């Protein structure tokens, strides 16, 4: 199982490197009132990180809501 994880991580890193190397051209981006130019790979990275953090926050929110629901159902008794 450990070898499988290492292989998957290596493949993901290799694919990420390919995407980065193929998207180094500057991209004009407009965000609300600002316009800036940055490499396409960096824009992809920022978009990925924003989505990852948003998903993580949603998972934490639903987990805490789930724990509260379990506590109400069990009457507050933790065994």
Backbone as a printed PyTorch tensor [residue, N CA C, xyz], in Angstrom:
tensor([[[  0.8250,  -1.1950,   0.0000],
         [  0.0000,   0.0000,   0.0000],
         [  0.8670,   1.2570,   0.0000]],

        [[  2.0160,   1.1810,   0.6900],
         [  2.9060,   2.3360,   0.7560],
         [  3.4810,   2.6530,  -0.6240]],

        [[  3.8120,   1.6120,  -1.3950],
         [  4.3350,   1.8280,  -2.7480],
         [  3.2740,   2.4600,  -3.6390]],

        [[  2.0320,   2.0540,  -3.4650],
         [  0.9370,   2.6070,  -4.2570],
         [  0.8020,   4.1060,  -4.0080]],

        [[  0.8670,   4.5230,  -2.7420],
         [  0.7800,   5.9450,  -2.4110],
         [  1.9280,   6.7230,  -3.0400]],

        [[  3.1240,   6.1740,  -2.9890],
         [  4.2900,   6.8400,  -3.5680],
         [  4.1290,   6.9770,  -5.0790]],

        [[  3.6210,   5.9410,  -5.7220],
         [  3.4060,   5.9900,  -7.1740],
         [  2.3570,   7.0350,  -7.5230]],

        [[  1.2550,   7.0720,  -6.7790],
         [  0.1910,   8.0520,  -7.0360],
         [  0.7210,   9.4700,  -6.8390]],

        [[  1.4700,   9.6970,  -5.7700],
         [  2.0400,  11.0210,  -5.5130],
         [  2.9970,  11.4140,  -6.6320]],

        [[  3.8200,  10.4780,  -7.0840],
         [  4.7600,  10.7670,  -8.1710],
         [  4.0210,  11.1200,  -9.4630]],

        [[  2.9540,  10.4060,  -9.7700],
         [  2.1710,  10.6920, -10.9810],
         [  1.5220,  12.0660, -10.8870]],

        [[  0.9390,  12.3820,  -9.7320],
         [  0.3060,  13.6910,  -9.5480],
         [  1.3340,  14.8050,  -9.6810]],

        [[  2.5050,  14.6300,  -9.0900],
         [  3.5620,  15.6340,  -9.2020],
         [  4.0280,  15.7940, -10.6440]],

        [[  4.1660,  14.7000, -11.3550],
         [  4.5890,  14.7550, -12.7520],
         [  3.5480,  15.4740, -13.6080]],

        [[  2.2750,  15.1470, -13.4170],
         [  1.2150,  15.8280, -14.1680],
         [  1.1570,  17.3110, -13.8220]],

        [[  1.3610,  17.6430, -12.5500],
         [  1.3900,  19.0490, -12.1410],
         [  2.5370,  19.7850, -12.8040]],

        [[  3.6870,  19.1690, -12.8590],
         [  4.8510,  19.7790, -13.5120],
         [  4.5870,  20.0060, -14.9950]],

        [[  3.9490,  19.0570, -15.6500],
         [  3.6160,  19.2100, -17.0720],
         [  2.6710,  20.3940, -17.2700]],

        [[  1.6480,  20.5130, -16.4180],
         [  0.6990,  21.6230, -16.5260],
         [  1.4170,  22.9530, -16.3080]],

        [[  2.2800,  23.0080, -15.3150],
         [  3.0180,  24.2410, -15.0290],
         [  3.8950,  24.6320, -16.2060]],

        [[  4.6320,  23.6860, -16.7500],
         [  5.5430,  24.0000, -17.8570],
         [  4.7960,  24.3970, -19.1270]],

        [[  3.5980,  23.8970, -19.3130],
         [  2.8330,  24.2300, -20.5110],
         [  2.0190,  25.5160, -20.3630]],

        [[  1.9400,  26.0610, -19.1690],
         [  1.1060,  27.2380, -18.9460],
         [  1.8850,  28.3830, -18.3070]],

        [[  3.0560,  28.6720, -18.8330],
         [  3.8730,  29.7500, -18.2880],
         [  3.6050,  31.0950, -18.9690]],

        [[  2.7470,  31.1180, -19.9900],
         [  2.4520,  32.3630, -20.6830],
         [  1.7160,  33.3100, -19.7320]],

        [[  1.9890,  34.6110, -19.8630],
         [  1.2580,  35.5830, -19.0380],
         [ -0.2280,  35.6340, -19.4300]],

        [[ -1.0660,  35.7510, -18.4400],
         [ -2.5070,  35.8060, -18.6460],
         [ -3.0310,  37.0710, -17.9760]],

        [[ -3.7950,  37.8780, -18.7300],
         [ -4.4250,  39.0540, -18.1290],
         [ -5.6780,  38.5980, -17.3970]],

        [[ -5.7880,  39.0300, -16.1610],
         [ -6.9120,  38.6250, -15.3210],
         [ -7.5470,  39.8600, -14.7120]],

        [[ -8.8590,  39.9250, -14.7670],
         [ -9.5850,  41.0300, -14.1570],
         [-10.3740,  40.4800, -12.9810]],

        [[-10.1880,  41.1040, -11.8280],
         [-10.8860,  40.7060, -10.6110],
         [-11.4750,  41.9590,  -9.9840]],

        [[-12.7770,  42.0680,  -9.9980],
         [-13.5530,  43.2110,  -9.5240],
         [-13.0360,  44.4850, -10.1900]],

        [[-12.2110,  45.2830,  -9.4930],
         [-11.7190,  46.5360, -10.0590],
         [-10.2730,  46.4460, -10.5200]],

        [[ -9.6100,  45.3550, -10.2210],
         [ -8.1910,  45.2230, -10.5200],
         [ -7.9770,  44.3990, -11.7740]],

        [[ -6.9610,  44.7660, -12.5220],
         [ -6.5320,  43.9610, -13.6590],
         [ -5.0380,  43.7210, -13.4910]],

        [[ -4.6500,  42.4750, -13.5810],
         [ -3.2420,  42.1520, -13.4270],
         [ -2.8680,  41.0260, -14.3690]],

        [[ -1.5760,  40.9060, -14.6050],
         [ -1.0390,  39.8720, -15.4800],
         [ -0.1670,  38.9480, -14.6440]],

        [[ -0.3950,  37.6590, -14.8060],
         [  0.4110,  36.6770, -14.0920],
         [  0.4710,  35.3960, -14.9150]],

        [[  1.4340,  34.5270, -14.6250],
         [  1.5340,  33.2700, -15.3830],
         [  0.2760,  32.4130, -15.2200]],

        [[ -0.1090,  31.7550, -16.2940],
         [ -1.2980,  30.9090, -16.2660],
         [ -1.2210,  29.8210, -15.2110]],

        [[ -0.0170,  29.2590, -15.0090],
         [  0.1510,  28.2050, -14.0070],
         [ -0.1490,  28.7390, -12.6090]],

        [[  0.2650,  29.9750, -12.3410],
         [  0.0040,  30.5650, -11.0250],
         [ -1.4920,  30.7950, -10.8310]],

        [[ -2.1620,  31.2250, -11.8760],
         [ -3.6130,  31.4160, -11.8100],
         [ -4.3220,  30.0810, -11.5580]],

        [[ -3.8730,  29.0350, -12.2190],
         [ -4.4340,  27.6990, -11.9780],
         [ -4.2060,  27.2750, -10.5310]],

        [[ -3.0010,  27.5410, -10.0310],
         [ -2.6760,  27.1800,  -8.6510],
         [ -3.5680,  27.9370,  -7.6680]],

        [[ -3.7370,  29.2450,  -7.8830],
         [ -4.5960,  30.0320,  -6.9970],
         [ -6.0370,  29.5250,  -7.0190]],

        [[ -6.5260,  29.1990,  -8.2050],
         [ -7.8880,  28.6780,  -8.3390],
         [ -8.0320,  27.3450,  -7.6010]],

        [[ -7.0360,  26.4760,  -7.7610],
         [ -7.0530,  25.1860,  -7.0750],
         [ -7.0510,  25.3800,  -5.5620]],

        [[ -6.1880,  26.2580,  -5.0710],
         [ -6.0920,  26.4700,  -3.6310],
         [ -7.3840,  27.0740,  -3.0700]],

        [[ -7.9940,  28.0060,  -3.8040],
         [ -9.2570,  28.5860,  -3.3630],
         [-10.3220,  27.4910,  -3.2470]],

        [[-10.4170,  26.6300,  -4.2460],
         [-11.3840,  25.5300,  -4.2160],
         [-11.0960,  24.5390,  -3.1030]],

        [[ -9.8180,  24.2430,  -2.8770],
         [ -9.4320,  23.3140,  -1.8230],
         [ -9.8120,  23.8590,  -0.4540]],

        [[ -9.4970,  25.1360,  -0.2140],
         [ -9.8030,  25.7480,   1.0750],
         [-11.3210,  25.8470,   1.2710]],

        [[-12.0440,  26.2170,   0.2210],
         [-13.5090,  26.2860,   0.3230],
         [-14.0880,  24.9100,   0.6420]],

        [[-13.6020,  23.8730,  -0.0060],
         [-14.0660,  22.5170,   0.2710],
         [-13.7310,  22.0660,   1.6740]],

        [[-12.5350,  22.4130,   2.1340],
         [-12.1190,  22.0600,   3.4830],
         [-13.0020,  22.7410,   4.5260]],

        [[-13.2790,  24.0220,   4.3150],
         [-14.1480,  24.7410,   5.2490],
         [-15.5600,  24.1680,   5.2640]],

        [[-16.0660,  23.7970,   4.0990],
         [-17.4040,  23.1940,   4.0420],
         [-17.4200,  21.8400,   4.7520]],

        [[-16.3740,  21.0510,   4.5770],
         [-16.2940,  19.7470,   5.2430],
         [-16.2610,  19.9190,   6.7540]],

        [[-15.5000,  20.9010,   7.2280],
         [-15.4350,  21.1610,   8.6670],
         [-16.7980,  21.6030,   9.1840]],

        [[-17.4650,  22.4550,   8.4130],
         [-18.7840,  22.9470,   8.8260],
         [-19.7900,  21.7930,   8.9190]],

        [[-19.8200,  20.9340,   7.9030],
         [-20.7700,  19.8250,   7.9230],
         [-20.4090,  18.8050,   8.9960]],

        [[-19.1330,  18.6230,   9.2810],
         [-18.7180,  17.6930,  10.3300],
         [-19.1720,  18.2010,  11.6930]],

        [[-18.9970,  19.4990,  11.9460],
         [-19.4240,  20.0390,  13.2450],
         [-20.9470,  19.9870,  13.3700]],

        [[-21.6530,  20.2360,  12.2640],
         [-23.1140,  20.1560,  12.2830],
         [-23.5470,  18.7120,  12.5510]],

        [[-22.8350,  17.7510,  11.9750],
         [-23.1430,  16.3350,  12.1600],
         [-22.9090,  15.9220,  13.6080]],

        [[-21.8240,  16.4340,  14.2140],
         [-21.5480,  16.1070,  15.6120],
         [-22.6360,  16.6590,  16.5230]],

        [[-23.0970,  17.8710,  16.2630],
         [-24.1640,  18.4620,  17.0790],
         [-25.4410,  17.6390,  16.9460]],

        [[-25.7310,  17.1710,  15.7310],
         [-26.9380,  16.3790,  15.5100],
         [-26.8440,  15.0620,  16.2750]],

        [[-25.6660,  14.4230,  16.2450],
         [-25.4860,  13.1720,  16.9820],
         [-25.6380,  13.3970,  18.4770]],

        [[-25.1450,  14.5380,  18.9600],
         [-25.2360,  14.8520,  20.3830],
         [-26.6890,  15.0440,  20.7930]],

        [[-27.4730,  15.7070,  19.9610],
         [-28.8980,  15.9150,  20.2670],
         [-29.6330,  14.5880,  20.2470]],

        [[-29.3350,  13.7400,  19.2920],
         [-30.0120,  12.4370,  19.1790],
         [-29.6840,  11.5620,  20.3800]],

        [[-28.4230,  11.5520,  20.8030],
         [-28.0220,  10.6840,  21.9110],
         [-28.3380,  11.3000,  23.2730]],

        [[-28.8460,  12.4980,  23.2970],
         [-29.2060,  13.1450,  24.5490],
         [-28.0140,  13.7470,  25.2670]],

        [[-26.9240,  13.9230,  24.5440],
         [-25.7460,  14.5360,  25.1430],
         [-24.8460,  13.5510,  25.8560]],

        [[-25.2200,  12.2680,  25.8900],
         [-24.3970,  11.2540,  26.5500],
         [-23.3760,  10.7230,  25.5780]],

        [[-22.1300,  10.8580,  25.9390],
         [-21.0480,  10.2880,  25.1120],
         [-20.5630,   9.0190,  25.7880]],

        [[-20.5180,   7.9490,  25.0260],
         [-20.0730,   6.6840,  25.5980],
         [-18.7770,   6.2590,  24.9930]]])
